[in-house]
Amino acid sequence: MAKRLNYALIGCGNCGVHKHLASYARLRDDVNLYAVYDYDPELAKVAAKEYGIPHIFYSVEELLAEKIIDIVSIATINSLHAPIAIAALKAGKHVHVEKPMAMNAAEARAMLAAKNTSGKKLMVGLNNRFTESSIFAKKYIDEGHLGEIYHARCGWRRRRGLPAGHGSWFCKKEMSGGGPVIDLGVHFFDLTLYFMGFPSPTAVAASTYCKFADQTPDVDTGNPLFTVEDFATGFVRFNTGASVSFEFSWASNIEREMTYLELLGTKGGLRMFDGELKIFSSIAGEQIDILPKVKDTTRWGENETKHFIDCIQTKQDPLAPPEDAVKMMQIIDAIYASSDSGREEIISPA
């Protein structure tokens, strides 16, 4: 029987508790909920009480020094993902880090290097890869039914979905790394590239805008409270010759919020729109639409978590590896660089 892993959560906010802690709590045969930490001790105390966790730590360093801990989730503000993950890997912990992996590609590469040196597992929390619809779609694509995927488009657009409180860390570039590109875009851009076999990006042309955010200066510093975009659009080229167009927004004047990805292949096409999966192809000379009856349990958090535990216990590689996330961060870096320069940004190999 596989060893029961001692688990600790670093970051007891909404995502940390309601995704990570909640999903690990359903797998108590595999993990022992050992400890929690948060910058705000009161949040840690609430989480520990709700889930019956015996240990509360008051510093990350103290938690990582606890040798009994085998695996940690990192669900902090984005700017802390890389330093905590690197420290955890060096301390001999397996790391389940929430998306985005890091603030930029340089940090992501440093995390990958730390993982390779440590011999421990590092997986990025990209939950959309673990829905039943995505699992089916990936298998369908890998069986060759779409043929060569030469173009795709993806997006997550909100009519009004700015982070609550314009003083939120989501709105500050130095804490978040960016706006909807790094918050929402990572989800569906990653899923699109995952379906495409994650080719290497070679160039990006993009524009970002901040048109809906309150730009009232902070009364103490005089700086804008909102230092990230609220809308981004662009076009990415890849080393396979394929391309992807994208749109991500926290706010825009559209009919309603929507999520989508669309793949164009030489044998067929695939679309996910607001969670509904459709496939477009032809049989016997006639065009057909296929609506797979995939039972989606919406327990993607548990699917993701169970997969990571299995990877640790069986020594297999995660389905959301850091190598893919490095490429994703290269694209995000290039989106912002292209928008700033007004020119296409060339991406060097990872």
Secondary structure, DSSP 8 states (H G I E B T S, - for coil): ----EEEEEE--SHHIIIIIIHHHHTTTTTEEEEEEE-SSHHHHHHHHHHHT--EEESSHHHHHT-TT--EEEE-S-GGGHHHHHHHHHHTT-EEEEESSS-SSHHHHHHHHHHHHHHT--EEEE-GGGGSHHHHHHHHHHHTTTT-SEEEEEEEEE-SB---SSTTSGGG-HHHHSSSHIIIIIHHHHHHHHHHTT---EEEEEEEEE--SS---B-TTT-SBS--S-SEEEEEEEETTS-EEEEEEESB-SSSS-EEEEEEEESS-EEEEETTEEEEEEEETTEEEEE-------S-HHHHHHHHHHHHHHHT---SS-HHHHHHHHHHHHHHHHHHHHTS-EE----
